[in-house]
């Protein structure tokens, strides 16, 4: 069986990014298994090499996406059960945009595999657990047909671990601890204090945008939000609420397009409120994401 895919993984060059944002998703706890690793652009080439020994499952995810969290839980359980016959590589799509672009990921979650350095598309979105397991079983058949039948359970380190990061500034740590506890209000307050002290703190700005999004949607009734959005096309809060849901569900372009379209047909305070919210969502997705670049162009056309 031939490997599928036309993604040029060699384009992923190791490059330090001193300006990387420490979004909440990047401060994840240590992996629960030696066969689960957090991956950066710097460590990804090592995983490509390792894919000649075992299949590497690349889980493109975002911490703010509940769908991502569901899929990640299933994949991490499978990684433990396979006991070294696969390696799960979790990738924060926002913090590692080059990896997302290489796999042409359009949203989260997106799951692909790498076998002998070649990509094998698996699935996007949330699937029932048995269906995810079926994809993994099929992947093992593809790997076996291509001579990838190794294991990592020989006591050696299975793959690259993410570089150890320096301690967070106190207010950032306070915000992260609050996020872990589900206390979004406290996290918002901590990030705002950080910005009051350092207005140019890009990490605090990005973290604040993400936490405010999570706070807005945590008690929302999706059906009611979408009904109101359909019934009130000219109500700014109704349209922004639907955009929030779209973004949380990984439908990034839908969220951006909705707000841009609203801006194009309105004026005054409502237009300015929508513009500010769109800029905040740009921070959530990541300013280097190509979908943000595209939406910025559409915003400029809508405004001028």
Order of alpha helices (4+ residues) and beta strands (2+ residues): beta-alpha-beta-alpha-beta-alpha-beta-beta-alpha-alpha-alpha-alpha-alpha-alpha-alpha-alpha-alpha
